[in-house]
Amino acid sequence: MKTQEPLVSIVDDDESVREALPDLIRIFGFDVRAFSSAGEFLASEWLKKTDCLVLDVAMPGMSGPELQEELARRGEKIPIVFITAHKDESERIPLLQSGAVDCLFKPFSDVALQDALDRALR
């Protein structure tokens, strides 16, 4: 059963991101769950309920792009907004070409995130 608001799941190994982003995303009017790793997200009950994924690119274990591949392999079509601390346009372009809605460089503005989420959930 779906909640009223779209569910945005955050997967980021950075605890400060997992603490700060949910509050902001709730202000935008979305429900939020945060996970410290791709494995934690994949094993959760929230996988099938997630309407959009905010996904860190570089994480220990399974990276963001590897999680994107795993979701595709499983037939899960969840829009993804990547976030990364590495300001590298050559890293960003393949992520967008592989279907990501956006790739935001940290620190990103509230407006940039809200715009990306609106596009992902349109």
Biopython code that builds the backbone (N, CA, C, O; Angstrom):
import numpy as np
from Bio.PDB.StructureBuilder import StructureBuilder

atoms = [
    (1, "MET", "N", (0.828, -1.190, 0.000)),
    (1, "MET", "CA", (0.000, 0.000, 0.000)),
    (1, "MET", "C", (0.872, 1.252, 0.000)),
    (1, "MET", "O", (1.791, 1.369, 0.811)),
    (2, "LYS", "N", (0.598, 2.158, -0.876)),
    (2, "LYS", "CA", (1.363, 3.410, -0.980)),
    (2, "LYS", "C", (0.944, 4.384, 0.110)),
    (2, "LYS", "O", (-0.218, 4.437, 0.515)),
    (3, "THR", "N", (1.929, 5.157, 0.576)),
    (3, "THR", "CA", (1.606, 6.259, 1.478)),
    (3, "THR", "C", (1.044, 7.388, 0.624)),
    (3, "THR", "O", (1.092, 7.318, -0.604)),
    (4, "GLN", "N", (0.511, 8.428, 1.262)),
    (4, "GLN", "CA", (-0.052, 9.558, 0.522)),
    (4, "GLN", "C", (1.035, 10.270, -0.283)),
    (4, "GLN", "O", (0.866, 10.520, -1.477)),
    (5, "GLU", "N", (2.145, 10.595, 0.371)),
    (5, "GLU", "CA", (3.220, 11.313, -0.303)),
    (5, "GLU", "C", (4.137, 10.307, -1.002)),
    (5, "GLU", "O", (4.302, 9.183, -0.528)),
    (6, "PRO", "N", (4.733, 10.712, -2.130)),
    (6, "PRO", "CA", (5.737, 9.845, -2.756)),
    (6, "PRO", "C", (6.872, 9.566, -1.767)),
    (6, "PRO", "O", (7.250, 10.431, -0.977)),
    (7, "LEU", "N", (7.400, 8.356, -1.824)),
    (7, "LEU", "CA", (8.494, 7.966, -0.922)),
    (7, "LEU", "C", (9.834, 8.161, -1.624)),
    (7, "LEU", "O", (10.087, 7.584, -2.682)),
    (8, "VAL", "N", (10.685, 8.980, -1.019)),
    (8, "VAL", "CA", (12.042, 9.187, -1.490)),
    (8, "VAL", "C", (12.972, 8.441, -0.539)),
    (8, "VAL", "O", (12.977, 8.704, 0.664)),
    (9, "SER", "N", (13.755, 7.517, -1.076)),
    (9, "SER", "CA", (14.747, 6.811, -0.254)),
    (9, "SER", "C", (16.121, 7.397, -0.545)),
    (9, "SER", "O", (16.494, 7.611, -1.698)),
    (10, "ILE", "N", (16.863, 7.651, 0.530)),
    (10, "ILE", "CA", (18.221, 8.190, 0.424)),
    (10, "ILE", "C", (19.180, 7.062, 0.758)),
    (10, "ILE", "O", (19.025, 6.396, 1.781)),
    (11, "VAL", "N", (20.168, 6.843, -0.098)),
    (11, "VAL", "CA", (21.219, 5.874, 0.203)),
    (11, "VAL", "C", (22.546, 6.615, 0.149)),
    (11, "VAL", "O", (23.009, 7.009, -0.922)),
    (12, "ASP", "N", (23.154, 6.801, 1.319)),
    (12, "ASP", "CA", (24.409, 7.541, 1.424)),
    (12, "ASP", "C", (25.144, 7.062, 2.663)),
    (12, "ASP", "O", (24.553, 6.935, 3.735)),
    (13, "ASP", "N", (26.438, 6.796, 2.512)),
    (13, "ASP", "CA", (27.215, 6.309, 3.662)),
    (13, "ASP", "C", (27.602, 7.444, 4.614)),
    (13, "ASP", "O", (28.124, 7.186, 5.698)),
    (14, "ASP", "N", (27.351, 8.691, 4.222)),
    (14, "ASP", "CA", (27.699, 9.852, 5.052)),
    (14, "ASP", "C", (26.550, 10.139, 6.020)),
    (14, "ASP", "O", (25.452, 10.510, 5.605)),
    (15, "GLU", "N", (26.819, 9.964, 7.308)),
    (15, "GLU", "CA", (25.776, 10.122, 8.317)),
    (15, "GLU", "C", (25.189, 11.528, 8.318)),
    (15, "GLU", "O", (23.987, 11.694, 8.525)),
    (16, "SER", "N", (26.027, 12.548, 8.089)),
    (16, "SER", "CA", (25.522, 13.930, 8.096)),
    (16, "SER", "C", (24.498, 14.142, 6.979)),
    (16, "SER", "O", (23.532, 14.882, 7.159)),
    (17, "VAL", "N", (24.703, 13.499, 5.834)),
    (17, "VAL", "CA", (23.746, 13.588, 4.727)),
    (17, "VAL", "C", (22.451, 12.881, 5.118)),
    (17, "VAL", "O", (21.358, 13.388, 4.867)),
    (18, "ARG", "N", (22.582, 11.700, 5.738)),
    (18, "ARG", "CA", (21.385, 10.941, 6.140)),
    (18, "ARG", "C", (20.599, 11.664, 7.230)),
    (18, "ARG", "O", (19.401, 11.425, 7.383)),
    (19, "GLU", "N", (21.249, 12.540, 7.986)),
    (19, "GLU", "CA", (20.543, 13.294, 9.018)),
    (19, "GLU", "C", (19.917, 14.568, 8.458)),
    (19, "GLU", "O", (18.808, 14.931, 8.849)),
    (20, "ALA", "N", (20.611, 15.249, 7.552)),
    (20, "ALA", "CA", (20.145, 16.548, 7.056)),
    (20, "ALA", "C", (19.115, 16.428, 5.932)),
    (20, "ALA", "O", (18.103, 17.128, 5.944)),
    (21, "LEU", "N", (19.365, 15.552, 4.969)),
    (21, "LEU", "CA", (18.496, 15.494, 3.786)),
    (21, "LEU", "C", (17.047, 15.115, 4.078)),
    (21, "LEU", "O", (16.146, 15.721, 3.498)),
    (22, "PRO", "N", (16.779, 14.143, 4.950)),
    (22, "PRO", "CA", (15.368, 13.780, 5.174)),
    (22, "PRO", "C", (14.509, 14.960, 5.621)),
    (22, "PRO", "O", (13.372, 15.104, 5.171)),
    (23, "ASP", "N", (15.043, 15.805, 6.502)),
    (23, "ASP", "CA", (14.269, 16.960, 6.964)),
    (23, "ASP", "C", (13.918, 17.870, 5.794)),
    (23, "ASP", "O", (12.782, 18.330, 5.677)),
    (24, "LEU", "N", (14.889, 18.127, 4.935)),
    (24, "LEU", "CA", (14.673, 18.984, 3.775)),
    (24, "LEU", "C", (13.641, 18.362, 2.828)),
    (24, "LEU", "O", (12.731, 19.046, 2.360)),
    (25, "ILE", "N", (13.787, 17.079, 2.554)),
    (25, "ILE", "CA", (12.891, 16.404, 1.608)),
    (25, "ILE", "C", (11.466, 16.352, 2.160)),
    (25, "ILE", "O", (10.503, 16.432, 1.398)),
    (26, "ARG", "N", (11.328, 16.217, 3.480)),
    (26, "ARG", "CA", (9.982, 16.264, 4.084)),
    (26, "ARG", "C", (9.352, 17.638, 3.885)),
    (26, "ARG", "O", (8.147, 17.741, 3.657)),
    (27, "ILE", "N", (10.164, 18.701, 3.970)),
    (27, "ILE", "CA", (9.657, 20.063, 3.739)),
    (27, "ILE", "C", (9.089, 20.166, 2.314)),
    (27, "ILE", "O", (8.115, 20.882, 2.080)),
    (28, "PHE", "N", (9.705, 19.444, 1.368)),
    (28, "PHE", "CA", (9.218, 19.445, -0.019)),
    (28, "PHE", "C", (7.896, 18.672, -0.151)),
    (28, "PHE", "O", (7.249, 18.723, -1.197)),
    (29, "GLY", "N", (7.500, 17.962, 0.907)),
    (29, "GLY", "CA", (6.224, 17.246, 0.883)),
    (29, "GLY", "C", (6.327, 15.771, 0.556)),
    (29, "GLY", "O", (5.338, 15.156, 0.155)),
    (30, "PHE", "N", (7.502, 15.197, 0.720)),
    (30, "PHE", "CA", (7.670, 13.770, 0.431)),
    (30, "PHE", "C", (7.901, 12.980, 1.712)),
    (30, "PHE", "O", (8.369, 13.523, 2.713)),
    (31, "ASP", "N", (7.570, 11.703, 1.671)),
    (31, "ASP", "CA", (7.919, 10.779, 2.735)),
    (31, "ASP", "C", (9.375, 10.369, 2.478)),
    (31, "ASP", "O", (9.807, 10.350, 1.326)),
    (32, "VAL", "N", (10.129, 10.044, 3.515)),
    (32, "VAL", "CA", (11.562, 9.767, 3.347)),
    (32, "VAL", "C", (12.004, 8.585, 4.210)),
    (32, "VAL", "O", (11.546, 8.408, 5.339)),
    (33, "ARG", "N", (12.904, 7.788, 3.647)),
    (33, "ARG", "CA", (13.637, 6.775, 4.404)),
    (33, "ARG", "C", (15.108, 6.934, 4.030)),
    (33, "ARG", "O", (15.427, 7.254, 2.885)),
    (34, "ALA", "N", (16.007, 6.713, 4.997)),
    (34, "ALA", "CA", (17.446, 6.856, 4.728)),
    (34, "ALA", "C", (18.162, 5.550, 5.063)),
    (34, "ALA", "O", (17.846, 4.876, 6.043)),
    (35, "PHE", "N", (19.135, 5.216, 4.219)),
    (35, "PHE", "CA", (19.899, 3.972, 4.352)),
    (35, "PHE", "C", (21.383, 4.275, 4.241)),
    (35, "PHE", "O", (21.793, 5.149, 3.477)),
    (36, "SER", "N", (22.189, 3.545, 5.013)),
    (36, "SER", "CA", (23.631, 3.805, 5.050)),
    (36, "SER", "C", (24.393, 3.042, 3.964)),
    (36, "SER", "O", (25.575, 3.299, 3.737)),
    (37, "SER", "N", (23.716, 2.104, 3.294)),
    (37, "SER", "CA", (24.406, 1.337, 2.245)),
    (37, "SER", "C", (23.397, 0.802, 1.238)),
    (37, "SER", "O", (22.200, 0.702, 1.510)),
    (38, "ALA", "N", (23.920, 0.463, 0.075)),
    (38, "ALA", "CA", (23.079, -0.132, -0.969)),
    (38, "ALA", "C", (22.481, -1.447, -0.476)),
    (38, "ALA", "O", (21.311, -1.739, -0.723)),
    (39, "GLY", "N", (23.294, -2.234, 0.222)),
    (39, "GLY", "CA", (22.820, -3.521, 0.742)),
    (39, "GLY", "C", (21.673, -3.354, 1.714)),
    (39, "GLY", "O", (20.708, -4.118, 1.690)),
    (40, "GLU", "N", (21.783, -2.344, 2.577)),
    (40, "GLU", "CA", (20.718, -2.087, 3.552)),
    (40, "GLU", "C", (19.420, -1.733, 2.825)),
    (40, "GLU", "O", (18.343, -2.196, 3.200)),
    (41, "PHE", "N", (19.533, -0.905, 1.778)),
    (41, "PHE", "CA", (18.347, -0.542, 0.995)),
    (41, "PHE", "C", (17.758, -1.758, 0.292)),
    (41, "PHE", "O", (16.546, -1.973, 0.342)),
    (42, "LEU", "N", (18.600, -2.559, -0.365)),
    (42, "LEU", "CA", (18.119, -3.727, -1.112)),
    (42, "LEU", "C", (17.417, -4.738, -0.206)),
    (42, "LEU", "O", (16.491, -5.426, -0.636)),
    (43, "ALA", "N", (17.861, -4.823, 1.048)),
    (43, "ALA", "CA", (17.296, -5.792, 1.989)),
    (43, "ALA", "C", (16.047, -5.257, 2.696)),
    (43, "ALA", "O", (15.392, -5.984, 3.442)),
    (44, "SER", "N", (15.724, -3.983, 2.459)),
    (44, "SER", "CA", (14.640, -3.359, 3.228)),
    (44, "SER", "C", (13.277, -3.600, 2.588)),
    (44, "SER", "O", (13.167, -3.911, 1.402)),
    (45, "GLU", "N", (12.248, -3.447, 3.410)),
    (45, "GLU", "CA", (10.866, -3.513, 2.921)),
    (45, "GLU", "C", (10.524, -2.302, 2.061)),
    (45, "GLU", "O", (9.511, -2.305, 1.360)),
    (46, "TRP", "N", (11.368, -1.256, 2.107)),
    (46, "TRP", "CA", (11.066, 0.011, 1.432)),
    (46, "TRP", "C", (11.447, -0.007, -0.047)),
    (46, "TRP", "O", (11.032, 0.874, -0.801)),
    (47, "LEU", "N", (12.226, -0.991, -0.467)),
    (47, "LEU", "CA", (12.649, -1.072, -1.868)),
    (47, "LEU", "C", (11.448, -0.987, -2.807)),
    (47, "LEU", "O", (11.434, -0.158, -3.717)),
    (48, "LYS", "N", (10.456, -1.825, -2.600)),
    (48, "LYS", "CA", (9.292, -1.890, -3.493)),
    (48, "LYS", "C", (8.373, -0.679, -3.353)),
    (48, "LYS", "O", (7.525, -0.437, -4.211)),
    (49, "LYS", "N", (8.543, 0.085, -2.265)),
    (49, "LYS", "CA", (7.664, 1.232, -2.010)),
    (49, "LYS", "C", (8.288, 2.552, -2.450)),
    (49, "LYS", "O", (7.623, 3.588, -2.449)),
    (50, "THR", "N", (9.569, 2.513, -2.827)),
    (50, "THR", "CA", (10.309, 3.733, -3.156)),
    (50, "THR", "C", (9.896, 4.283, -4.515)),
    (50, "THR", "O", (9.884, 3.567, -5.516)),
    (51, "ASP", "N", (9.555, 5.581, -4.529)),
    (51, "ASP", "CA", (9.165, 6.248, -5.769)),
    (51, "ASP", "C", (10.327, 6.978, -6.431)),
    (51, "ASP", "O", (10.297, 7.237, -7.634)),
    (52, "CYS", "N", (11.358, 7.313, -5.641)),
    (52, "CYS", "CA", (12.543, 7.986, -6.154)),
    (52, "CYS", "C", (13.696, 7.692, -5.203)),
    (52, "CYS", "O", (13.509, 7.593, -3.991)),
    (53, "LEU", "N", (14.878, 7.557, -5.768)),
    (53, "LEU", "CA", (16.065, 7.246, -4.993)),
    (53, "LEU", "C", (17.051, 8.396, -5.096)),
    (53, "LEU", "O", (17.402, 8.822, -6.197)),
    (54, "VAL", "N", (17.504, 8.905, -3.944)),
    (54, "VAL", "CA", (18.596, 9.872, -3.906)),
    (54, "VAL", "C", (19.811, 9.057, -3.496)),
    (54, "VAL", "O", (19.878, 8.545, -2.378)),
    (55, "LEU", "N", (20.764, 8.941, -4.402)),
    (55, "LEU", "CA", (21.794, 7.924, -4.284)),
    (55, "LEU", "C", (23.193, 8.518, -4.391)),
    (55, "LEU", "O", (23.522, 9.200, -5.361)),
    (56, "ASP", "N", (24.009, 8.246, -3.372)),
    (56, "ASP", "CA", (25.406, 8.683, -3.409)),
    (56, "ASP", "C", (26.147, 7.843, -4.447)),
    (56, "ASP", "O", (25.884, 6.649, -4.587)),
    (57, "VAL", "N", (27.059, 8.460, -5.161)),
    (57, "VAL", "CA", (27.813, 7.745, -6.193)),
    (57, "VAL", "C", (28.852, 6.821, -5.560)),
    (57, "VAL", "O", (28.891, 5.623, -5.844)),
    (58, "ALA", "N", (29.700, 7.400, -4.693)),
    (58, "ALA", "CA", (30.824, 6.635, -4.131)),
    (58, "ALA", "C", (30.507, 6.199, -2.705)),
    (58, "ALA", "O", (30.416, 7.020, -1.792)),
    (59, "MET", "N", (30.342, 4.882, -2.535)),
    (59, "MET", "CA", (30.105, 4.321, -1.202)),
    (59, "MET", "C", (30.923, 3.044, -1.065)),
    (59, "MET", "O", (31.209, 2.377, -2.059)),
    (60, "PRO", "N", (31.302, 2.701, 0.178)),
    (60, "PRO", "CA", (31.979, 1.420, 0.365)),
    (60, "PRO", "C", (31.029, 0.273, 0.026)),
    (60, "PRO", "O", (29.812, 0.421, 0.134)),
    (61, "GLY", "N", (31.572, -0.853, -0.378)),
    (61, "GLY", "CA", (30.724, -1.969, -0.785)),
    (61, "GLY", "C", (30.180, -1.695, -2.170)),
    (61, "GLY", "O", (30.943, -1.491, -3.114)),
    (62, "MET", "N", (28.866, -1.689, -2.296)),
    (62, "MET", "CA", (28.230, -1.445, -3.590)),
    (62, "MET", "C", (28.097, 0.066, -3.811)),
    (62, "MET", "O", (27.519, 0.772, -2.986)),
    (63, "SER", "N", (28.638, 0.551, -4.931)),
    (63, "SER", "CA", (28.549, 1.984, -5.256)),
    (63, "SER", "C", (27.143, 2.322, -5.758)),
    (63, "SER", "O", (26.333, 1.433, -6.022)),
    (64, "GLY", "N", (26.874, 3.615, -5.885)),
    (64, "GLY", "CA", (25.593, 4.045, -6.431)),
    (64, "GLY", "C", (25.323, 3.492, -7.825)),
    (64, "GLY", "O", (24.253, 2.935, -8.068)),
    (65, "PRO", "N", (26.291, 3.638, -8.757)),
    (65, "PRO", "CA", (26.063, 3.073, -10.097)),
    (65, "PRO", "C", (25.872, 1.550, -10.084)),
    (65, "PRO", "O", (25.117, 1.011, -10.893)),
    (66, "GLU", "N", (26.556, 0.862, -9.166)),
    (66, "GLU", "CA", (26.362, -0.594, -9.063)),
    (66, "GLU", "C", (24.955, -0.918, -8.556)),
    (66, "GLU", "O", (24.341, -1.889, -8.999)),
    (67, "LEU", "N", (24.449, -0.107, -7.632)),
    (67, "LEU", "CA", (23.068, -0.298, -7.159)),
    (67, "LEU", "C", (22.094, -0.027, -8.306)),
    (67, "LEU", "O", (21.109, -0.746, -8.467)),
    (68, "GLN", "N", (22.367, 1.003, -9.098)),
    (68, "GLN", "CA", (21.516, 1.300, -10.257)),
    (68, "GLN", "C", (21.463, 0.080, -11.189)),
    (68, "GLN", "O", (20.393, -0.293, -11.672)),
    (69, "GLU", "N", (22.631, -0.538, -11.437)),
    (69, "GLU", "CA", (22.685, -1.732, -12.301)),
    (69, "GLU", "C", (21.908, -2.884, -11.683)),
    (69, "GLU", "O", (21.186, -3.593, -12.383)),
    (70, "GLU", "N", (22.054, -3.075, -10.366)),
    (70, "GLU", "CA", (21.361, -4.169, -9.676)),
    (70, "GLU", "C", (19.843, -3.972, -9.739)),
    (70, "GLU", "O", (19.099, -4.928, -9.955)),
    (71, "LEU", "N", (19.391, -2.740, -9.551)),
    (71, "LEU", "CA", (17.953, -2.475, -9.643)),
    (71, "LEU", "C", (17.447, -2.771, -11.055)),
    (71, "LEU", "O", (16.376, -3.354, -11.224)),
    (72, "ALA", "N", (18.212, -2.371, -12.060)),
    (72, "ALA", "CA", (17.824, -2.638, -13.455)),
    (72, "ALA", "C", (17.766, -4.145, -13.704)),
    (72, "ALA", "O", (16.856, -4.640, -14.370)),
    (73, "ARG", "N", (18.746, -4.865, -13.163)),
    (73, "ARG", "CA", (18.788, -6.321, -13.329)),
    (73, "ARG", "C", (17.541, -6.968, -12.725)),
    (73, "ARG", "O", (17.016, -7.949, -13.252)),
    (74, "ARG", "N", (17.079, -6.400, -11.607)),
    (74, "ARG", "CA", (15.895, -6.922, -10.920)),
    (74, "ARG", "C", (14.585, -6.417, -11.536)),
    (74, "ARG", "O", (13.501, -6.813, -11.108)),
    (75, "GLY", "N", (14.688, -5.548, -12.533)),
    (75, "GLY", "CA", (13.496, -5.002, -13.161)),
    (75, "GLY", "C", (12.826, -3.904, -12.350)),
    (75, "GLY", "O", (11.658, -3.591, -12.579)),
    (76, "GLU", "N", (13.551, -3.316, -11.406)),
    (76, "GLU", "CA", (13.009, -2.215, -10.597)),
    (76, "GLU", "C", (13.273, -0.903, -11.321)),
    (76, "GLU", "O", (14.425, -0.529, -11.542)),
    (77, "LYS", "N", (12.212, -0.212, -11.685)),
    (77, "LYS", "CA", (12.361, 1.049, -12.419)),
    (77, "LYS", "C", (12.117, 2.218, -11.465)),
    (77, "LYS", "O", (11.034, 2.804, -11.459)),
    (78, "ILE", "N", (13.108, 2.547, -10.675)),
    (78, "ILE", "CA", (13.007, 3.647, -9.714)),
    (78, "ILE", "C", (13.827, 4.818, -10.253)),
    (78, "ILE", "O", (15.017, 4.659, -10.525)),
    (79, "PRO", "N", (13.210, 5.993, -10.412)),
    (79, "PRO", "CA", (13.992, 7.154, -10.849)),
    (79, "PRO", "C", (15.100, 7.454, -9.830)),
    (79, "PRO", "O", (14.879, 7.390, -8.620)),
    (80, "ILE", "N", (16.289, 7.781, -10.338)),
    (80, "ILE", "CA", (17.448, 8.016, -9.467)),
    (80, "ILE", "C", (17.990, 9.427, -9.654)),
    (80, "ILE", "O", (18.198, 9.892, -10.775)),
    (81, "VAL", "N", (18.215, 10.099, -8.520)),
    (81, "VAL", "CA", (18.950, 11.356, -8.496)),
    (81, "VAL", "C", (20.259, 11.050, -7.778)),
    (81, "VAL", "O", (20.265, 10.798, -6.573)),
    (82, "PHE", "N", (21.364, 11.072, -8.514)),
    (82, "PHE", "CA", (22.667, 10.829, -7.900)),
    (82, "PHE", "C", (23.152, 12.096, -7.213)),
    (82, "PHE", "O", (22.883, 13.209, -7.664)),
    (83, "ILE", "N", (23.874, 11.906, -6.111)),
    (83, "ILE", "CA", (24.574, 13.011, -5.452)),
    (83, "ILE", "C", (26.022, 12.574, -5.269)),
    (83, "ILE", "O", (26.296, 11.414, -4.964)),
    (84, "THR", "N", (26.942, 13.509, -5.459)),
    (84, "THR", "CA", (28.350, 13.153, -5.364)),
    (84, "THR", "C", (29.180, 14.338, -4.897)),
    (84, "THR", "O", (28.875, 15.494, -5.192)),
    (85, "ALA", "N", (30.240, 14.018, -4.161)),
    (85, "ALA", "CA", (31.179, 15.049, -3.711)),
    (85, "ALA", "C", (32.253, 15.302, -4.770)),
    (85, "ALA", "O", (33.001, 16.276, -4.686)),
    (86, "HIS", "N", (32.322, 14.408, -5.776)),
    (86, "HIS", "CA", (33.346, 14.534, -6.814)),
    (86, "HIS", "C", (32.811, 15.370, -7.963)),
    (86, "HIS", "O", (31.988, 14.908, -8.753)),
    (87, "LYS", "N", (33.287, 16.610, -8.047)),
    (87, "LYS", "CA", (32.809, 17.501, -9.112)),
    (87, "LYS", "C", (33.519, 17.148, -10.420)),
    (87, "LYS", "O", (34.464, 17.817, -10.837)),
    (88, "ASP", "N", (33.044, 16.098, -11.041)),
    (88, "ASP", "CA", (33.683, 15.584, -12.247)),
    (88, "ASP", "C", (32.612, 15.368, -13.315)),
    (88, "ASP", "O", (31.828, 14.421, -13.248)),
    (89, "GLU", "N", (32.597, 16.261, -14.292)),
    (89, "GLU", "CA", (31.591, 16.191, -15.345)),
    (89, "GLU", "C", (31.694, 14.871, -16.124)),
    (89, "GLU", "O", (30.688, 14.355, -16.610)),
    (90, "SER", "N", (32.917, 14.327, -16.241)),
    (90, "SER", "CA", (33.088, 13.073, -16.994)),
    (90, "SER", "C", (32.482, 11.892, -16.229)),
    (90, "SER", "O", (32.192, 10.857, -16.830)),
    (91, "GLU", "N", (32.287, 12.033, -14.915)),
    (91, "GLU", "CA", (31.617, 11.001, -14.125)),
    (91, "GLU", "C", (30.098, 11.183, -14.226)),
    (91, "GLU", "O", (29.343, 10.211, -14.223)),
    (92, "ARG", "N", (29.671, 12.436, -14.314)),
    (92, "ARG", "CA", (28.249, 12.779, -14.316)),
    (92, "ARG", "C", (27.555, 12.322, -15.602)),
    (92, "ARG", "O", (26.447, 11.787, -15.558)),
    (93, "ILE", "N", (28.206, 12.535, -16.735)),
    (93, "ILE", "CA", (27.580, 12.254, -18.027)),
    (93, "ILE", "C", (27.162, 10.784, -18.184)),
    (93, "ILE", "O", (26.033, 10.525, -18.600)),
    (94, "PRO", "N", (28.031, 9.814, -17.867)),
    (94, "PRO", "CA", (27.591, 8.410, -17.993)),
    (94, "PRO", "C", (26.409, 8.067, -17.074)),
    (94, "PRO", "O", (25.572, 7.236, -17.427)),
    (95, "LEU", "N", (26.342, 8.700, -15.907)),
    (95, "LEU", "CA", (25.225, 8.443, -14.988)),
    (95, "LEU", "C", (23.912, 8.908, -15.611)),
    (95, "LEU", "O", (22.892, 8.224, -15.520)),
    (96, "LEU", "N", (23.953, 10.066, -16.237)),
    (96, "LEU", "CA", (22.751, 10.581, -16.894)),
    (96, "LEU", "C", (22.402, 9.722, -18.111)),
    (96, "LEU", "O", (21.230, 9.460, -18.382)),
    (97, "GLN", "N", (23.431, 9.289, -18.838)),
    (97, "GLN", "CA", (23.193, 8.448, -20.021)),
    (97, "GLN", "C", (22.618, 7.091, -19.621)),
    (97, "GLN", "O", (21.901, 6.465, -20.402)),
    (98, "SER", "N", (22.932, 6.633, -18.397)),
    (98, "SER", "CA", (22.417, 5.333, -17.967)),
    (98, "SER", "C", (21.046, 5.458, -17.303)),
    (98, "SER", "O", (20.544, 4.503, -16.710)),
    (99, "GLY", "N", (20.449, 6.642, -17.409)),
    (99, "GLY", "CA", (19.061, 6.778, -16.991)),
    (99, "GLY", "C", (18.793, 7.599, -15.747)),
    (99, "GLY", "O", (17.634, 7.772, -15.369)),
    (100, "ALA", "N", (19.826, 8.110, -15.100)),
    (100, "ALA", "CA", (19.596, 8.933, -13.909)),
    (100, "ALA", "C", (18.852, 10.211, -14.298)),
    (100, "ALA", "O", (19.064, 10.757, -15.381)),
    (101, "VAL", "N", (17.991, 10.675, -13.414)),
    (101, "VAL", "CA", (17.252, 11.917, -13.638)),
    (101, "VAL", "C", (18.205, 13.109, -13.557)),
    (101, "VAL", "O", (18.097, 14.061, -14.330)),
    (102, "ASP", "N", (19.147, 13.037, -12.599)),
    (102, "ASP", "CA", (20.097, 14.126, -12.418)),
    (102, "ASP", "C", (21.280, 13.597, -11.621)),
    (102, "ASP", "O", (21.229, 12.518, -11.031)),
    (103, "CYS", "N", (22.347, 14.391, -11.621)),
    (103, "CYS", "CA", (23.513, 14.102, -10.785)),
    (103, "CYS", "C", (23.940, 15.434, -10.196)),
    (103, "CYS", "O", (24.470, 16.294, -10.899)),
    (104, "LEU", "N", (23.706, 15.600, -8.892)),
    (104, "LEU", "CA", (23.992, 16.857, -8.214)),
    (104, "LEU", "C", (25.325, 16.771, -7.489)),
    (104, "LEU", "O", (25.635, 15.774, -6.837)),
    (105, "PHE", "N", (26.107, 17.835, -7.615)),
    (105, "PHE", "CA", (27.393, 17.883, -6.924)),
    (105, "PHE", "C", (27.189, 18.496, -5.542)),
    (105, "PHE", "O", (26.590, 19.563, -5.408)),
    (106, "LYS", "N", (27.694, 17.810, -4.516)),
    (106, "LYS", "CA", (27.622, 18.343, -3.144)),
    (106, "LYS", "C", (28.611, 19.498, -3.025)),
    (106, "LYS", "O", (29.700, 19.411, -3.593)),
    (107, "PRO", "N", (28.285, 20.571, -2.316)),
    (107, "PRO", "CA", (26.963, 20.838, -1.733)),
    (107, "PRO", "C", (26.032, 21.401, -2.807)),
    (107, "PRO", "O", (26.414, 22.291, -3.566)),
    (108, "PHE", "N", (24.817, 20.877, -2.862)),
    (108, "PHE", "CA", (23.847, 21.350, -3.850)),
    (108, "PHE", "C", (22.803, 22.200, -3.130)),
    (108, "PHE", "O", (22.637, 22.102, -1.914)),
    (109, "SER", "N", (22.112, 23.023, -3.888)),
    (109, "SER", "CA", (21.109, 23.905, -3.295)),
    (109, "SER", "C", (19.801, 23.153, -3.082)),
    (109, "SER", "O", (19.537, 22.136, -3.722)),
    (110, "ASP", "N", (18.994, 23.676, -2.170)),
    (110, "ASP", "CA", (17.660, 23.123, -1.931)),
    (110, "ASP", "C", (16.861, 23.134, -3.229)),
    (110, "ASP", "O", (16.149, 22.179, -3.542)),
    (111, "VAL", "N", (16.986, 24.225, -3.980)),
    (111, "VAL", "CA", (16.241, 24.385, -5.227)),
    (111, "VAL", "C", (16.642, 23.313, -6.241)),
    (111, "VAL", "O", (15.785, 22.735, -6.909)),
    (112, "ALA", "N", (17.941, 23.052, -6.351)),
    (112, "ALA", "CA", (18.418, 22.032, -7.304)),
    (112, "ALA", "C", (17.867, 20.661, -6.940)),
    (112, "ALA", "O", (17.454, 19.898, -7.813)),
    (113, "LEU", "N", (17.864, 20.350, -5.642)),
    (113, "LEU", "CA", (17.338, 19.052, -5.206)),
    (113, "LEU", "C", (15.837, 18.972, -5.449)),
    (113, "LEU", "O", (15.344, 17.971, -5.967)),
    (114, "GLN", "N", (15.115, 20.012, -5.081)),
    (114, "GLN", "CA", (13.663, 19.985, -5.271)),
    (114, "GLN", "C", (13.319, 19.856, -6.757)),
    (114, "GLN", "O", (12.401, 19.120, -7.118)),
    (115, "ASP", "N", (14.047, 20.561, -7.613)),
    (115, "ASP", "CA", (13.821, 20.484, -9.053)),
    (115, "ASP", "C", (14.064, 19.056, -9.561)),
    (115, "ASP", "O", (13.279, 18.529, -10.349)),
    (116, "ALA", "N", (15.156, 18.439, -9.102)),
    (116, "ALA", "CA", (15.489, 17.072, -9.535)),
    (116, "ALA", "C", (14.404, 16.092, -9.069)),
    (116, "ALA", "O", (13.984, 15.222, -9.832)),
    (117, "LEU", "N", (13.954, 16.231, -7.827)),
    (117, "LEU", "CA", (12.910, 15.346, -7.303)),
    (117, "LEU", "C", (11.597, 15.554, -8.053)),
    (117, "LEU", "O", (10.893, 14.592, -8.360)),
    (118, "ASP", "N", (11.271, 16.808, -8.344)),
    (118, "ASP", "CA", (10.034, 17.073, -9.096)),
    (118, "ASP", "C", (10.087, 16.417, -10.473)),
    (118, "ASP", "O", (9.098, 15.847, -10.934)),
    (119, "ARG", "N", (11.252, 16.501, -11.128)),
    (119, "ARG", "CA", (11.394, 15.865, -12.447)),
    (119, "ARG", "C", (11.324, 14.348, -12.328)),
    (119, "ARG", "O", (10.739, 13.682, -13.182)),
    (120, "ALA", "N", (11.916, 13.803, -11.275)),
    (120, "ALA", "CA", (11.928, 12.344, -11.087)),
    (120, "ALA", "C", (10.525, 11.810, -10.840)),
    (120, "ALA", "O", (10.192, 10.707, -11.271)),
    (121, "LEU", "N", (9.712, 12.584, -10.154)),
    (121, "LEU", "CA", (8.397, 12.105, -9.728)),
    (121, "LEU", "C", (7.259, 12.590, -10.605)),
    (121, "LEU", "O", (6.091, 12.317, -10.330)),
    (122, "ARG", "N", (7.603, 13.304, -11.653)),
    (122, "ARG", "CA", (6.588, 13.828, -12.579)),
    (122, "ARG", "C", (5.879, 12.709, -13.306)),
    (122, "ARG", "O", (4.994, 12.966, -14.123)),
]
sb = StructureBuilder()
sb.init_structure("model")
sb.init_model(0)
sb.init_chain("A")
sb.init_seg("    ")
for serial, (resi, resn, name, xyz) in enumerate(atoms, 1):
    if name == "N":
        sb.init_residue(resn, " ", resi, " ")
    sb.init_atom(name, np.array(xyz, "f"), 0.0, 1.0, " ", f" {name:<3s}", serial, name[0])
structure = sb.get_structure()
